[in-house]
Amino acid sequence: MTSCRKTPPPAVEEGPSRLGKPVSAYGERSPLEKPARAPRSSTKTQEAASSTTPLQEQTGILTPSSLHFERHHAGVPQIHPERHRLLIHGMVDRPLAFTMEEIRRLPSISRILFIECAGNGGAEWGPKPAPDAQRSHGLASCSEWTGVPLKLLLEEAGIQPRATWLLAEGADACRMQRSIPAGAAESILIAYGQNGEALRPEQGYPLRLVAPGWEGNVCVKWLHRIKAFDRPHMTKDETSKYTDLMPDGTARQFTFLLDAKSVITRPSGGQKVAAPGFHEITGLAWSGRGRIERVEVSTDGGRNWRNAVLDEPRLPQAFTRFHMPWTWGGRETILLSRATDQTGYVQPAREELVAVRGLNSLYHNNAVKAWRIAADGSVTHVEG
């Protein structure tokens, strides 16, 4: 009888007979850990591209700042915080220009919130959806954001009653702009911190807008101007982009809030179930409408559903980790998950979403994601 032995991983040269690495000024992950963002671009202009978070490798609900997804329209500007200003003007009594030092002196708050690009899951509209969790759902990440409530800055400037809309503008080369209803300022955060340190440049250093539960394009990075106005500005990225063409020829615009969504991250596309027997199914769920109240999992293609366990904390507009024990019998099957949020909204199946929205959209796809487990344990996506 012959035996087959796997090649052991390289030994880590540590132990009582060898001194370890000395203290350092900034920590690094183990060289044996390799999760990375996956850059992608639909054009040759890399400055207008994105990179996705490896959700299948994430533990818990917080995404490391270094792995938070990126989406840029004109590259990452280099901004010196001492020269940066945030201008509040328009229909206000006192136009103000805040320095970063002045903003940091104001009362701050911290909130754990997800940010999701409206184009997350865009491939799921087509007949060949993304093959793994990173490419299907990786334009979403969750961090602890620290900053100043937008409401406080508007009160300092004396926003006028007739100002029903705000224009937020970034300091990148394209001057990214989005119109925002002024009433939303109650919950919006002007953030300078992420996961306990300053924002990364890719995430808007030194200042970005964070709108809880709203599509990521509204969360303007490198924020340098907010103008109070009495109507939306109808900018490029809220007319030609980030809208949904409906089957009757009309378009959904200013949808803002993101609906409930979930994805199984283990086992998921590109992975392999090692052998029949006990396994844990786990994944992430989130909703712009509030807190996740329920996640159901099916291990037989949707014929039967069971409630998954939801880990605490379960926070509004944040990732929620779910998991469920599963004994795999070694036969081909399909895994599904669907989330329900605190408003009672239930994540739809793909055919339910298409029946309402058609197939002309590129954005706001929150349909149930299916993974096929083959008899050999390999995991692939299920084509629509």
C-alpha positions, 0 to 999 in steps of 0.5 A: 500500500502506498501512502500520499503525504501532503507537502507541509507548509514552510516552517516558521522560524520561531521558538525558544532558541531563536529571537523573534521580530523586534517591535515595530512602528506599524504592525503588519500581518503574517506573511503567511496570510494572503487575502488581497483586493482584486482590482478590476476595470471596464476601461484602460483607465486604471484611475477610474476603476475599482477593487473588491474586498475578499469577503470570503476571507473576512472574519467577524463583521469589520473589514480591515482598512487595507482591504476595504473596497475601492471605487475611484472615478479619477484616481486617488488624490494626495491631499495635505490635511493642513491645507485642506478645507471644508467649505459650507456655503450656498443658502446659509447665513454664515458661509464657513471654511473649516480646517481639519484642526477645527473639525477635530475640535468638535464633538465626535461620534463613532459608528460601525457602518457598511458602505456598498457601491451601487454597482455591487452585484452588477454581474448578477443581472446577466446570465453568467453571474460572478464566480466567487463572493469577492467578485459578486459582492466584494464592492461592500465593506464594513468599518468603524467610522469616526467624525463629526455629524453633518448636522452640527456643521450646518447648524454652525453655518446657519442653514436656511429653511428653504435649503432642501438639498445639499451638494457634496463635492470631492477634491479629486480630479473629476470633482465627484458631486452628489445631491443629497436631501438636507433632511438626511443630515440628521444621520450623515457623518463627516468622517476623518477616522476609520477603524481607529486611525486616520482614513486611508487615502483610498478611502477619502483622506483626510475627510469623507462623507458617510451616509448610513445605508445609502449607496456608496457613490453618495459617500463622497471622498476627499470631501471639500465642499457642501453647498446648501440649495433648494433643488438637486443639482442633477449632476452626471453621477445622478443622471447618466449614472447610478440610475435604473432603467425600468421595463416601461422606459422610466428610470429610478433616480435618487434611490439612495437606500440599499435593500437587504442583502446576504451572501454565503462566504463559506463555502462559496465559489472557488472553494472546496468542501473537503469531505462529507460530514459536518461543516459550518455555513457562514456569511454576511448580511446587511441592509440600508433600512436598518438592522438584520432580523433574520437570515434563512439558509437553504441547503437543497436549492430552496425547497426547505429553509432554516434560520441561521444563527445571527452573531451579535452585535447586530447593528443598523446599517452594518454587516451581520455575521450569520452561521449554521451547522450543516452535515453534507452527505456528499451529493450535489446540492445548491446553497442559498441565503436570504435576509430579512431586515427590521422593516420586514423587507425580505431579500428577493430571489433573482426571478422576483427582482427581474420581474419588477426591475427588468434586465436593463439595470447595472445597479442595485442588485440584491438578489439571492445568491446561489452556490452549487456544491458538486459531488467532488466538493467543488463550489461554483456559481449557479447561472441565471 
